[in-house]
């Protein structure tokens, strides 16, 4: 019946792997939001430079410079849960194309900003909405075509999002140096993202109804473990387990997203404390995004596997122990590039980890019947974490004199997370 399904003219069994490659490239474009710490440095120089030197002559605080990043992640987190029903109704192709257009426009319009607030609206809000619209299109497509290897397919697709910070950061640095500045770089990237996402989204399609890989059959309910409680979103929202998971996700996300948002400015601060000039360390800090991005990417399968083996609360507690250790390293070594590298790699790793712990825990505790809407609600914690974490970092820089001063507070929050995970994150009881 569906044995003759084709993908790009190839038999579905082999052609479906092309969809993984396509999805990875789309996610690579969308994940450019993680490169904001790299482009924020030249952007701040333009905003604060005297008008006579081609700048805007503004006085810009660290918190103001964090607002575009906060807005992009917040609107990503708010939009993504709302789009699931439209992907089902209109298909991943059309929704992905719409998201690609909006992402590209956000970057292009952001290149016209003359202040951090304009950048927040033109880049942060618009591009963030675009990312939220397009993000799930490659993921749901991969999951549908790989019922036999769903975790692997989704994990490989999301590697693009995790590695994007390094690739787009390096490309942005090259474009900034070669084409007249960071605004030109943003325009070029915006055009590239628009074209790539729109064109590649044209190939996203769900398999025919009833399609399965040859020789694979869906597991029966008995084989899947017999009775399993499925919670609808309204039912889930009434459980203590949901609130515990949501709070833990906020804390895990805020630590990692803060580390991503201030990676380069914080590195420059550490270098300055060590007596190293910006010109001597800037390229090194950009290159450090490669191991950071690798940790972010590898954190997904690593912590996903640990969640299966150790249970969600134990894995959550493990992540908080790592966050506490990283925070202590940063606070006690404010002039060590080595300790900065280790600490930020650990924080990026834990962010990738929470992007596996939270969805796995949602499916494990609340079932899969209403999973898309359930995880959409849980995912709002990601946006809240982005806002809190980066406001904390900006306040630490502006009020306490340095990014390093935020880490004792992060450690305390991680300790609270351990308590919440131990007390509240557990299999829910049926209402």
C-alpha positions in Angstrom: 0.0 0.0 0.0 2.7 2.5 1.0 5.8 0.4 -0.1 6.2 2.7 -3.2 6.6 5.9 -1.1 9.4 8.0 -2.5 11.5 10.9 -1.2 13.3 13.0 -3.8 12.8 10.2 -6.2 14.5 7.6 -3.9 12.8 4.7 -2.0 11.6 6.0 1.3 13.9 3.6 3.3 17.0 5.4 2.0 15.5 8.7 1.0 14.4 9.5 4.5 18.0 10.1 5.5 18.1 13.0 3.1 15.4 14.6 5.2 17.7 14.4 8.2 20.4 16.3 6.3 17.8 18.9 5.2 16.4 19.3 8.7 19.9 19.7 10.2 20.7 22.5 7.8 17.4 24.2 8.6 18.1 23.9 12.3 21.6 25.2 11.7 20.1 28.4 10.3 17.5 28.7 13.1 20.1 28.1 15.8 22.0 31.3 14.8 20.3 32.9 17.8 22.9 31.2 19.9 25.6 33.3 18.2 24.3 36.6 19.6 27.1 36.9 22.2 29.5 37.1 19.2 27.7 39.7 17.2 26.7 41.7 20.3 30.3 42.9 20.8 30.7 44.8 17.5 27.0 45.9 17.8 27.7 47.6 21.2 30.7 49.3 19.7 28.6 50.9 17.0 25.9 51.9 19.4 28.3 53.6 21.8 30.8 55.1 19.3 30.6 58.9 18.8 28.5 60.1 15.9 31.5 61.7 14.3 33.1 58.2 14.1 30.1 56.7 12.5 28.4 55.4 15.7 25.2 56.5 17.5 26.8 58.0 20.6 24.6 56.1 23.0 25.3 55.0 26.6 24.4 51.3 26.6 24.3 49.1 29.6 25.0 45.3 29.6 21.4 44.7 30.4 20.2 46.7 27.4 22.5 44.7 25.1 21.1 41.5 26.5 17.5 42.4 25.6 17.6 41.4 21.9 18.8 37.9 22.9 16.3 37.6 25.7 13.5 38.7 23.3 14.5 36.2 20.6 14.5 33.3 23.0 11.3 34.4 24.8 9.3 34.8 21.6 10.8 31.5 20.3 9.5 29.7 23.4 6.1 31.4 23.3 5.5 30.8 19.6 6.7 27.2 19.3 3.9 25.7 21.4 1.2 27.5 19.4 2.4 26.2 16.0 1.9 22.5 16.5 -1.7 22.4 15.3 -0.8 24.4 12.2 2.0 21.9 11.3 -0.6 19.2 11.5 -3.2 21.1 9.5 -1.0 22.7 6.8 2.0 20.4 6.8 5.7 21.2 7.7 6.4 22.5 4.2 4.2 25.6 4.3 4.8 26.3 8.0 8.5 26.0 7.6 8.5 28.3 4.6 6.6 31.0 6.6 9.0 30.6 9.5 12.0 31.0 7.1 10.7 34.2 5.7 10.1 35.7 9.1 13.6 34.6 10.4 15.3 36.2 7.4 13.3 39.4 7.7 14.3 39.6 11.4 18.0 39.5 10.6 17.6 41.9 7.7 15.5 44.4 9.6 17.8 44.1 12.6 20.7 45.4 10.5 18.9 48.8 10.4 18.7 49.2 14.2 20.1 52.3 15.7 19.7 51.3 19.3 19.4 48.2 21.5 15.6 48.7 21.8 15.2 48.8 18.0 17.3 45.7 17.7 15.2 44.0 20.3 12.0 44.6 18.3 13.4 44.2 14.7 15.7 41.3 15.4 14.8 39.8 18.8 11.0 39.7 18.5 10.6 39.1 14.7 13.4 36.5 14.3 12.4 34.8 17.5 8.8 34.4 16.2 10.2 33.0 13.0 12.4 30.5 14.8 9.4 29.4 16.9 7.3 28.8 13.8 10.0 26.8 11.9 11.7 25.0 14.7 9.4 22.0 15.0 8.9 21.4 11.2 12.1 19.4 10.6 11.7 17.7 14.0 8.2 16.4 13.5 9.1 15.4 9.9 12.1 13.3 11.1 10.0 11.7 13.9 7.3 10.7 11.4 9.7 9.1 9.0 11.7 7.3 11.7 9.3 5.6 14.0 12.0 2.9 14.4 14.8 5.3 15.2 12.9 8.3 16.5 15.4 9.4 19.2 18.4 9.1 16.8 16.6 11.0 14.0 15.4 13.9 16.2 18.8 14.0 17.9 20.7 14.2 14.6 18.3 16.9 13.3 18.9 19.0 16.4 22.6 18.8 16.1 22.4 21.6 13.6 20.8 23.9 16.3 23.5 23.0 18.8 26.4 23.6 16.4 25.0 26.7 14.9 26.6 29.1 17.4 30.1 28.2 16.2 29.4 28.1 12.5 27.3 31.2 12.2 29.6 33.0 14.7 32.7 32.3 12.6 30.8 33.3 9.4 29.6 36.5 11.0 33.1 37.4 12.1 34.4 36.8 8.5 31.6 38.8 6.9 31.9 41.6 9.5 35.6 41.9 8.6 35.2 41.6 4.8 32.0 43.5 4.0 32.1 46.6 6.1 30.8 45.7 9.5 28.3 43.8 11.6 25.2 45.3 10.0 26.3 44.1 6.6 27.0 40.7 8.1 23.5 40.6 9.5 21.9 41.5 6.1 23.9 38.8 4.3 23.1 36.2 6.9 19.4 37.2 6.8 19.2 36.7 3.1 21.0 33.4 3.3 18.7 32.1 6.1 15.6 33.2 4.2 16.6 31.5 1.0 18.0 28.3 2.7 15.0 27.7 5.0 12.4 28.5 2.4 14.0 26.3 -0.3 14.8 23.4 2.0 11.4 23.5 3.7 9.9 22.7 0.3 11.2 19.1 0.8 9.6 18.6 4.2 6.6 16.2 3.9 5.0 13.7 6.2 4.9 10.0 5.2 1.7 8.5 3.8 -0.8 7.3 6.4 0.2 3.9 7.7 3.7 4.0 6.3 6.3 2.0 8.3 9.9 0.9 7.5 10.2 -2.6 6.1 10.1 -5.2 8.7 9.2 -2.9 11.5 5.9 -2.9 13.4 4.6 -0.5 16.0 4.9 -2.0 19.5 1.7 -3.2 21.0 0.4 -1.6 24.2 1.4 -4.8 26.1 4.9 -4.7 24.7 5.2 -1.0 25.7 4.6 -1.8 29.3 0.9 -2.5 29.7 -1.1 0.2 31.4 0.3 3.7 31.0 -1.5 6.9 32.1 -1.9 9.5 29.4 -2.6 13.0 30.6 -4.2 15.7 28.5 -2.7 19.2 28.9 -5.3 20.4 31.3 -4.9 17.3 33.5 -1.1 17.6 33.4 -1.3 21.2 34.6 -3.0 20.2 37.8 -0.2 17.9 38.9 2.6 18.6 41.3 4.9 16.8 38.9 4.3 19.3 36.2 5.2 22.3 38.4 8.3 20.6 39.7 9.4 19.8 36.1 8.6 23.3 35.0 10.6 24.9 37.8 13.6 22.6 37.3 13.5 23.4 33.5 13.5 27.1 34.2 16.6 26.8 36.5 18.5 24.5 34.0 17.6 26.7 31.1 18.5 30.0 32.7 22.0 28.8 33.6 22.8 27.5 30.1 21.1 30.3 28.2 22.8 32.9 30.3 26.2 31.3 29.5 25.4 31.3 25.8 24.2 34.9 25.9 27.3 36.3 27.6 29.9 33.9 26.4 32.1 36.4 24.5 31.6 39.4 26.8 32.2 37.3 29.9 35.3 35.9 28.2 36.6 39.4 27.4 36.0 40.3 31.1 38.0 37.3 32.3 40.8 38.2 29.8 40.8 41.8 31.0 41.2 40.6 34.6 44.2 38.5 33.4 45.7 41.5 31.7 45.0 40.3 28.1 44.0 42.8 25.5 40.8 42.3 23.5 42.7 42.3 20.3 44.8 39.4 21.5 41.9 37.2 22.7 38.9 38.1 20.6 39.5 35.4 17.9 40.3 32.8 20.5 37.0 33.5 22.3 35.1 33.1 19.0 36.9 29.8 18.3 36.0 28.6 21.8 32.4 28.5 20.7 33.3 25.3 18.8 33.9 23.2 21.9 31.0 25.0 23.7 28.7 24.2 20.8 29.9 20.6 20.7 29.0 20.3 24.4 25.6 21.8 23.8 25.0 19.4 21.0 26.3 16.3 22.7 24.4 17.1 25.9 21.2 16.1 24.2 22.0 12.4 23.6 24.1 12.2 26.7 21.5 13.4 29.2 18.7 11.7 27.2 20.4 8.4 27.8 21.0 9.2 31.4 17.4 10.1 31.8 16.4 6.7 30.5 18.8 4.9 32.8 18.8 7.1 36.0 15.2 8.5 35.9 14.4 12.2 35.3 14.9 13.5 38.9 18.3 11.9 39.3 19.5 13.2 36.0 18.2 16.7 36.9 20.1 16.6 40.1 23.2 15.5 38.3 22.9 18.5 36.0 22.6 20.8 38.9 25.7 19.4 40.5 27.6 20.2 37.3 26.1 23.7 37.2 27.1 24.4 40.8 30.7 23.2 40.1 30.9 25.4 37.0 29.6 28.4 39.0 32.1 27.9 41.7 34.9 27.6 39.2 33.9 30.9 37.5 33.5 32.8 40.8 36.8 31.7 42.3 38.8 32.1 39.1 37.8 35.4 37.6 41.1 35.8 35.7 41.6 32.3 34.3 40.8 31.7 30.7 41.2 27.9 31.4 38.6 27.9 34.2 36.3 30.1 32.1 36.6 27.5 29.2 35.8 24.6 31.5 32.9 26.3 33.3 31.2 27.6 30.2 31.6 24.2 28.4 29.9 22.6 31.4 27.0 25.1 31.3 26.5 24.7 27.6 26.5 20.9 28.1 23.8 21.2 30.8 21.6 23.4 28.5 21.8 20.7 25.8 21.0 18.2 28.6 17.8 20.0 29.7 16.6 20.0 26.1 16.6 16.2 26.4 15.6 15.8 30.1 12.5 17.9 29.8 10.9 16.3 26.7 11.9 12.8 27.9 10.4 13.5 31.4 7.2 14.9 29.8 6.7 11.7 27.7 7.6 9.5 30.6 5.3 11.1 33.2 2.4 12.3 31.1 2.3 9.9 28.2 2.2 10.6 24.4 -1.5 11.0 23.7 -1.3 14.8 24.1 2.5 15.1 24.0 2.8 18.0 21.6 0.6 20.3 23.7 2.0 18.9 26.9 5.6 19.6 26.0 4.6 22.9 24.5 3.4 24.0 27.9 6.5 22.6 29.6 8.7 24.4 27.0 7.5 27.8 28.2 10.0 27.3 31.0 12.8 27.7 28.4 11.6 31.3 27.6 11.2 32.2 31.3 14.7 30.8 32.0 16.1 32.9 29.1 14.6 36.1 30.5 15.6 35.5 34.2 19.2 34.2 33.4 20.1 37.1 31.1 18.5 39.8 33.2 20.6 38.4 36.1 23.8 38.5 34.1 23.1 42.1 32.9 22.3 43.2 36.4 25.5 41.6 37.7 27.6 43.4 35.1 25.9 46.8 35.6 25.3 46.8 39.4 28.0 44.4 40.8 30.8 45.3 38.4 31.2 42.0 36.4 29.5 39.0 34.9 31.5 36.7 37.3 29.4 38.1 40.2 26.2 36.4 38.9 27.5 32.9 39.5 26.9 32.6 43.3 23.3 33.3 42.5 23.2 30.7 39.8 24.7 28.2 42.3 22.0 28.9 44.8 19.3 28.5 42.2 20.8 25.1 41.2 20.7 24.1 44.9 17.0 25.0 44.9 16.7 22.9 41.8 18.1 19.9 43.5 15.5 20.2 46.3 12.6 20.7 43.8 13.8 17.7 41.8 14.0 15.5 44.8 10.6 16.6 46.3 8.4 17.3 43.3 9.7 15.6 40.1 8.1 12.1 40.3 5.6 10.0 38.4 2.2 11.8 38.8 -0.9 10.2 40.2 -4.1 10.1 38.2 -6.6 12.7 39.2 
